[in-house]
Amino acid sequence: MPTLSICDVGPRDGLQSDAVTLDPEVRAELSRRLAATGLPRIEAASFVHPKLVPQMAGAEEVFAALGRRDEARYAGLVLNERGLDRALAAGVDVVHMSYPVTDGFARANQNTTAAEGAATAARIVERSHEHGLRTAVTLSCCFGCPYDGEVDPGVVVEHVRGLAAARADEILLADTIGVGVPAQVRRLVPAALEAAGGAPIGLHLHNTRNTGYANADAGVECGATHLDASVGGLGGCPFAPGATGNVATEDLVFLFERSGLDTGVDLEALIEVANWLAQLL
């Protein structure tokens, strides 16, 4: 039976825009509960400045509270080398890095440019490898940008090619504001796979216009082997006006298990985690 890897980004992307700020110990408990469902990877925290994203303050405390690690791998998101220094010191299992392919979003989100983001990503991949850690890089705004509008697929493919040259272990294409449709996915995923030089291609999808699940299905049909999702469908981006939640992890598990793909996730247990988190929020 074919397999599909799902990373739950709820403890990071799901919570970073929520009105309720959870303590690091509670975010660690969420990560542990998600891991117990069989999810292979959890994005447990973001090593960004707390003044920019207050909901992500205390990333080090989150990893300290995780305690004994089980089979799941706990990832930390970094946007620059300062964040990487913190993530390495905290003991992350996997490094996640993200940068936009558009200058408009890069300026709003990280006060940089797309080219500078690509250069930073290459350095982060190199340094992570020096510490024996795998690095997944997400390209934001691959299907549209709230500041620059439509995005040329050729630009996205060039960034994929650059990340492949930098030896990124995994490359994700993000629909950061949820404007993508399956026709775009069917064009972009095969082109990205060709440019990736063997690196796996994944998708990070938002469901702003209710196309996220159709996009996920189209992406997997075209060869994407990894999907990001957020328990309960929580999420959004503080720097993407109007962007609503990520695709819900439990809905993706239902979709693909019913389609014959093995996710390795206990759906009923995952729904219980979503209900527990809903009560907290």
C-alpha positions as a Markdown table, in Angstrom:
| # | Residue | x | y | z |
|---|---|---|---|---|
| 1 | Met | 0.0 | 0.0 | 0.0 |
| 2 | Pro | 1.4 | 3.4 | -0.9 |
| 3 | Thr | 2.4 | 5.6 | 2.0 |
| 4 | Leu | 2.1 | 9.3 | 2.6 |
| 5 | Ser | 4.0 | 11.4 | 5.2 |
| 6 | Ile | 2.0 | 14.0 | 7.1 |
| 7 | Cys | 3.6 | 16.6 | 9.4 |
| 8 | Asp | 1.2 | 18.3 | 11.9 |
| 9 | Val | 2.1 | 22.0 | 12.1 |
| 10 | Gly | -0.6 | 22.8 | 14.6 |
| 11 | Pro | 1.6 | 23.6 | 17.5 |
| 12 | Arg | 3.3 | 26.2 | 15.3 |
| 13 | Asp | 1.3 | 27.4 | 12.3 |
| 14 | Gly | -2.0 | 26.5 | 13.9 |
| 15 | Leu | -1.4 | 28.5 | 17.0 |
| 16 | Gln | 0.7 | 31.5 | 15.8 |
| 17 | Ser | -2.3 | 33.6 | 14.8 |
| 18 | Asp | -4.8 | 32.5 | 17.5 |
| 19 | Ala | -6.2 | 34.9 | 20.0 |
| 20 | Val | -5.4 | 32.5 | 22.8 |
| 21 | Thr | -1.7 | 32.1 | 23.7 |
| 22 | Leu | -0.9 | 28.7 | 25.2 |
| 23 | Asp | 2.0 | 28.2 | 27.6 |
| 24 | Pro | 5.0 | 26.3 | 26.4 |
| 25 | Glu | 4.1 | 23.3 | 28.6 |
| 26 | Val | 0.7 | 23.1 | 27.0 |
| 27 | Arg | 2.2 | 23.3 | 23.5 |
| 28 | Ala | 4.5 | 20.5 | 24.4 |
| 29 | Glu | 1.6 | 18.5 | 25.6 |
| 30 | Leu | -0.2 | 19.1 | 22.3 |
| 31 | Ser | 2.9 | 17.9 | 20.4 |
| 32 | Arg | 3.1 | 14.7 | 22.5 |
| 33 | Arg | -0.6 | 14.0 | 22.0 |
| 34 | Leu | -0.2 | 14.4 | 18.2 |
| 35 | Ala | 2.8 | 12.1 | 18.2 |
| 36 | Ala | 0.8 | 9.5 | 20.1 |
| 37 | Thr | -1.6 | 9.3 | 17.2 |
| 38 | Gly | 1.1 | 7.9 | 14.9 |
| 39 | Leu | 2.0 | 11.2 | 13.1 |
| 40 | Pro | 5.7 | 10.8 | 12.0 |
| 41 | Arg | 6.6 | 14.5 | 12.4 |
| 42 | Ile | 5.3 | 17.4 | 14.5 |
| 43 | Glu | 6.4 | 21.1 | 14.0 |
| 44 | Ala | 6.5 | 21.8 | 17.7 |
| 45 | Ala | 7.7 | 25.5 | 17.8 |
| 46 | Ser | 9.0 | 28.4 | 15.9 |
| 47 | Phe | 12.3 | 30.1 | 16.8 |
| 48 | Val | 11.3 | 33.6 | 15.9 |
| 49 | His | 11.4 | 36.8 | 17.9 |
| 50 | Pro | 8.6 | 36.8 | 20.4 |
| 51 | Lys | 7.8 | 40.5 | 19.7 |
| 52 | Leu | 6.9 | 39.5 | 16.1 |
| 53 | Val | 4.9 | 36.4 | 17.0 |
| 54 | Pro | 4.0 | 36.4 | 20.7 |
| 55 | Gln | 2.2 | 33.1 | 20.5 |
| 56 | Met | 5.5 | 31.4 | 19.7 |
| 57 | Ala | 7.4 | 32.7 | 22.7 |
| 58 | Gly | 9.3 | 30.1 | 24.7 |
| 59 | Ala | 10.3 | 27.8 | 21.9 |
| 60 | Glu | 13.2 | 26.5 | 24.1 |
| 61 | Glu | 10.8 | 25.7 | 26.9 |
| 62 | Val | 8.6 | 23.7 | 24.5 |
| 63 | Phe | 11.4 | 21.5 | 23.5 |
| 64 | Ala | 12.6 | 21.2 | 27.1 |
| 65 | Ala | 9.1 | 20.1 | 28.2 |
| 66 | Leu | 8.8 | 17.4 | 25.4 |
| 67 | Gly | 11.0 | 15.2 | 27.6 |
| 68 | Arg | 11.6 | 11.7 | 26.3 |
| 69 | Arg | 11.3 | 11.5 | 22.5 |
| 70 | Asp | 9.2 | 8.7 | 20.9 |
| 71 | Glu | 9.2 | 7.6 | 17.3 |
| 72 | Ala | 7.9 | 11.0 | 16.1 |
| 73 | Arg | 10.4 | 13.6 | 15.0 |
| 74 | Tyr | 9.9 | 17.1 | 16.5 |
| 75 | Ala | 10.8 | 19.9 | 14.1 |
| 76 | Gly | 11.5 | 23.6 | 14.8 |
| 77 | Leu | 10.9 | 26.4 | 12.3 |
| 78 | Val | 13.7 | 28.9 | 11.7 |
| 79 | Leu | 13.8 | 31.9 | 9.4 |
| 80 | Asn | 17.4 | 32.9 | 9.8 |
| 81 | Glu | 20.7 | 31.8 | 11.3 |
| 82 | Arg | 19.9 | 33.3 | 14.7 |
| 83 | Gly | 16.9 | 31.1 | 14.8 |
| 84 | Leu | 19.0 | 28.1 | 13.8 |
| 85 | Asp | 21.4 | 28.8 | 16.6 |
| 86 | Arg | 18.5 | 28.6 | 19.1 |
| 87 | Ala | 17.0 | 25.5 | 17.4 |
| 88 | Leu | 20.3 | 23.7 | 17.6 |
| 89 | Ala | 20.8 | 24.5 | 21.2 |
| 90 | Ala | 17.2 | 23.4 | 22.0 |
| 91 | Gly | 17.8 | 20.0 | 20.5 |
| 92 | Val | 15.4 | 19.9 | 17.5 |
| 93 | Asp | 15.1 | 16.6 | 15.6 |
| 94 | Val | 14.5 | 18.3 | 12.2 |
| 95 | Val | 15.1 | 21.8 | 11.0 |
| 96 | His | 12.3 | 23.5 | 9.1 |
| 97 | Met | 13.0 | 26.7 | 7.2 |
| 98 | Ser | 10.7 | 28.9 | 5.1 |
| 99 | Tyr | 11.1 | 31.8 | 2.8 |
| 100 | Pro | 8.8 | 33.5 | 0.2 |
| 101 | Val | 9.4 | 33.4 | -3.5 |
| 102 | Thr | 8.0 | 36.9 | -3.9 |
| 103 | Asp | 9.7 | 40.1 | -2.7 |
| 104 | Gly | 6.5 | 41.7 | -1.5 |
| 105 | Phe | 5.8 | 38.9 | 1.0 |
| 106 | Ala | 9.5 | 38.6 | 1.9 |
| 107 | Arg | 9.6 | 42.3 | 2.9 |
| 108 | Ala | 6.4 | 42.0 | 5.0 |
| 109 | Asn | 7.2 | 38.7 | 6.6 |
| 110 | Gln | 11.0 | 38.7 | 7.1 |
| 111 | Asn | 12.2 | 42.1 | 6.0 |
| 112 | Thr | 14.3 | 40.6 | 3.3 |
| 113 | Thr | 14.0 | 39.7 | -0.4 |
| 114 | Ala | 13.4 | 36.3 | -2.1 |
| 115 | Ala | 17.0 | 36.1 | -3.3 |
| 116 | Glu | 18.3 | 36.8 | 0.3 |
| 117 | Gly | 15.9 | 34.2 | 1.6 |
| 118 | Ala | 17.3 | 31.6 | -0.9 |
| 119 | Ala | 20.8 | 32.4 | 0.2 |
| 120 | Thr | 19.9 | 32.1 | 3.9 |
| 121 | Ala | 18.2 | 28.8 | 3.2 |
| 122 | Ala | 21.3 | 27.4 | 1.6 |
| 123 | Arg | 23.4 | 28.4 | 4.6 |
| 124 | Ile | 20.9 | 26.9 | 7.0 |
| 125 | Val | 20.8 | 23.6 | 5.1 |
| 126 | Glu | 24.6 | 23.5 | 5.2 |
| 127 | Arg | 24.9 | 24.2 | 8.9 |
| 128 | Ser | 22.1 | 21.8 | 9.7 |
| 129 | His | 23.9 | 19.0 | 7.8 |
| 130 | Glu | 27.0 | 19.8 | 9.8 |
| 131 | His | 25.1 | 19.0 | 12.9 |
| 132 | Gly | 23.6 | 15.8 | 11.4 |
| 133 | Leu | 20.1 | 17.2 | 11.0 |
| 134 | Arg | 17.8 | 16.9 | 8.0 |
| 135 | Thr | 16.3 | 20.2 | 6.7 |
| 136 | Ala | 13.0 | 20.8 | 5.0 |
| 137 | Val | 12.6 | 24.1 | 3.2 |
| 138 | Thr | 9.1 | 25.5 | 2.5 |
| 139 | Leu | 8.7 | 28.0 | -0.4 |
| 140 | Ser | 5.9 | 30.5 | 0.6 |
| 141 | Cys | 3.5 | 32.0 | -1.8 |
| 142 | Cys | 4.0 | 29.5 | -4.6 |
| 143 | Phe | 0.4 | 29.8 | -5.9 |
| 144 | Gly | -0.2 | 33.5 | -5.3 |
| 145 | Cys | 1.0 | 36.4 | -3.1 |
| 146 | Pro | -1.2 | 38.9 | -1.1 |
| 147 | Tyr | 1.2 | 41.7 | -2.1 |
| 148 | Asp | 2.6 | 40.8 | -5.6 |
| 149 | Gly | -0.4 | 39.0 | -7.0 |
| 150 | Glu | 0.0 | 36.1 | -9.4 |
| 151 | Val | 3.3 | 34.1 | -9.2 |
| 152 | Asp | 5.2 | 32.8 | -12.2 |
| 153 | Pro | 5.5 | 29.0 | -11.9 |
| 154 | Gly | 8.9 | 29.4 | -13.5 |
| 155 | Val | 10.1 | 31.4 | -10.6 |
| 156 | Val | 9.0 | 28.7 | -8.2 |
| 157 | Val | 10.8 | 26.0 | -10.2 |
| 158 | Glu | 14.0 | 28.1 | -10.2 |
| 159 | His | 13.9 | 28.3 | -6.4 |
| 160 | Val | 13.3 | 24.5 | -6.2 |
| 161 | Arg | 16.4 | 24.0 | -8.4 |
| 162 | Gly | 18.4 | 26.2 | -6.1 |
| 163 | Leu | 17.3 | 24.3 | -3.0 |
| 164 | Ala | 18.2 | 21.1 | -4.7 |
| 165 | Ala | 21.7 | 22.4 | -5.5 |
| 166 | Ala | 21.9 | 23.4 | -1.8 |
| 167 | Arg | 21.0 | 19.8 | -0.9 |
| 168 | Ala | 17.8 | 20.5 | 0.9 |
| 169 | Asp | 16.4 | 17.2 | 2.2 |
| 170 | Glu | 12.8 | 18.1 | 1.4 |
| 171 | Ile | 11.1 | 20.9 | -0.5 |
| 172 | Leu | 7.6 | 22.1 | 0.1 |
| 173 | Leu | 5.5 | 24.3 | -2.1 |
| 174 | Ala | 3.2 | 26.5 | 0.1 |
| 175 | Asp | -0.2 | 27.9 | -0.8 |
| 176 | Thr | 0.2 | 30.5 | 1.9 |
| 177 | Ile | -3.0 | 32.4 | 1.3 |
| 178 | Gly | -5.1 | 29.6 | -0.1 |
| 179 | Val | -5.6 | 30.8 | -3.7 |
| 180 | Gly | -4.3 | 27.6 | -5.5 |
| 181 | Val | -6.5 | 25.3 | -7.5 |
| 182 | Pro | -5.8 | 21.7 | -8.7 |
| 183 | Ala | -4.9 | 22.8 | -12.2 |
| 184 | Gln | -2.0 | 24.8 | -10.8 |
| 185 | Val | -0.9 | 21.9 | -8.6 |
| 186 | Arg | -0.9 | 19.5 | -11.5 |
| 187 | Arg | 1.4 | 21.9 | -13.4 |
| 188 | Leu | 3.7 | 22.9 | -10.6 |
| 189 | Val | 4.3 | 19.6 | -8.7 |
| 190 | Pro | 5.7 | 17.6 | -11.7 |
| 191 | Ala | 7.8 | 20.6 | -12.7 |
| 192 | Ala | 9.1 | 20.9 | -9.2 |
| 193 | Leu | 9.9 | 17.1 | -9.0 |
| 194 | Glu | 11.9 | 17.4 | -12.2 |
| 195 | Ala | 13.9 | 20.4 | -10.8 |
| 196 | Ala | 14.4 | 18.8 | -7.4 |
| 197 | Gly | 17.0 | 16.3 | -8.4 |
| 198 | Gly | 15.5 | 13.5 | -6.4 |
| 199 | Ala | 14.6 | 15.5 | -3.3 |
| 200 | Pro | 11.0 | 14.8 | -2.1 |
| 201 | Ile | 8.4 | 17.4 | -3.0 |
| 202 | Gly | 5.6 | 18.2 | -0.5 |
| 203 | Leu | 2.8 | 20.7 | -0.1 |
| 204 | His | 1.8 | 23.1 | 2.6 |
| 205 | Leu | -1.8 | 24.1 | 1.9 |
| 206 | His | -4.4 | 26.5 | 3.4 |
| 207 | Asn | -8.1 | 26.1 | 2.9 |
| 208 | Thr | -9.1 | 29.8 | 2.6 |
| 209 | Arg | -11.3 | 29.2 | -0.5 |
| 210 | Asn | -12.1 | 25.5 | 0.2 |
| 211 | Thr | -9.7 | 24.2 | -2.4 |
| 212 | Gly | -7.1 | 22.8 | 0.0 |
| 213 | Tyr | -8.2 | 19.2 | 0.0 |
| 214 | Ala | -8.7 | 19.1 | -3.7 |
| 215 | Asn | -5.2 | 20.5 | -4.1 |
| 216 | Ala | -3.8 | 17.9 | -1.7 |
| 217 | Asp | -5.4 | 15.1 | -3.7 |
| 218 | Ala | -4.1 | 16.5 | -6.9 |
| 219 | Gly | -0.6 | 16.9 | -5.5 |
| 220 | Val | -0.3 | 13.4 | -4.2 |
| 221 | Glu | -1.6 | 12.1 | -7.6 |
| 222 | Cys | 1.2 | 14.0 | -9.2 |
| 223 | Gly | 4.0 | 12.6 | -7.0 |
| 224 | Ala | 4.0 | 14.8 | -3.8 |
| 225 | Thr | 4.9 | 12.5 | -0.9 |
| 226 | His | 4.6 | 14.8 | 2.1 |
| 227 | Leu | 1.9 | 17.1 | 3.3 |
| 228 | Asp | 1.7 | 19.7 | 6.1 |
| 229 | Ala | -1.5 | 20.0 | 8.0 |
| 230 | Ser | -2.9 | 21.4 | 11.2 |
| 231 | Val | -5.0 | 19.6 | 13.7 |
| 232 | Gly | -8.5 | 21.0 | 13.8 |
| 233 | Gly | -7.8 | 23.1 | 10.7 |
| 234 | Leu | -6.3 | 25.9 | 12.8 |
| 235 | Gly | -3.8 | 28.3 | 11.3 |
| 236 | Gly | -3.1 | 31.3 | 9.2 |
| 237 | Cys | -0.3 | 33.8 | 8.8 |
| 238 | Pro | 0.0 | 37.1 | 10.7 |
| 239 | Phe | 1.6 | 38.6 | 7.6 |
| 240 | Ala | -1.0 | 37.3 | 5.1 |
| 241 | Pro | -4.2 | 39.3 | 5.4 |
| 242 | Gly | -7.4 | 37.2 | 5.2 |
| 243 | Ala | -5.6 | 33.9 | 5.1 |
| 244 | Thr | -7.5 | 31.3 | 7.2 |
| 245 | Gly | -6.6 | 27.9 | 8.5 |
| 246 | Asn | -4.4 | 25.1 | 7.2 |
| 247 | Val | -6.0 | 22.0 | 5.8 |
| 248 | Ala | -7.1 | 19.9 | 8.8 |
| 249 | Thr | -4.9 | 16.9 | 9.6 |
| 250 | Glu | -7.8 | 14.7 | 10.5 |
| 251 | Asp | -9.6 | 15.4 | 7.2 |
| 252 | Leu | -6.5 | 14.6 | 5.2 |
| 253 | Val | -6.1 | 11.3 | 7.1 |
| 254 | Phe | -9.7 | 10.4 | 6.4 |
| 255 | Leu | -9.3 | 11.4 | 2.7 |
| 256 | Phe | -6.2 | 9.4 | 2.0 |
| 257 | Glu | -6.9 | 6.4 | 4.2 |
| 258 | Arg | -10.2 | 6.0 | 2.4 |
| 259 | Ser | -8.3 | 6.3 | -0.9 |
| 260 | Gly | -5.9 | 3.4 | -0.1 |
| 261 | Leu | -2.9 | 5.3 | 1.2 |
| 262 | Asp | -1.3 | 4.4 | 4.5 |
| 263 | Thr | -0.8 | 7.4 | 6.7 |
| 264 | Gly | 0.0 | 5.4 | 9.8 |
| 265 | Val | -2.2 | 7.7 | 11.8 |
| 266 | Asp | -5.0 | 6.7 | 14.2 |
| 267 | Leu | -7.9 | 8.8 | 13.0 |
| 268 | Glu | -10.1 | 8.4 | 16.1 |
| 269 | Ala | -7.2 | 9.4 | 18.4 |
| 270 | Leu | -6.4 | 12.4 | 16.2 |
| 271 | Ile | -10.0 | 13.6 | 16.4 |
| 272 | Glu | -9.8 | 13.3 | 20.2 |
| 273 | Val | -6.7 | 15.6 | 20.1 |
| 274 | Ala | -8.6 | 18.1 | 18.0 |
| 275 | Asn | -11.5 | 18.1 | 20.5 |
| 276 | Trp | -9.1 | 18.6 | 23.4 |
| 277 | Leu | -7.4 | 21.5 | 21.7 |
| 278 | Ala | -10.8 | 23.1 | 20.8 |
| 279 | Gln | -11.7 | 23.2 | 24.5 |
| 280 | Leu | -8.4 | 24.9 | 25.4 |
| 281 | Leu | -9.0 | 27.6 | 22.7 |
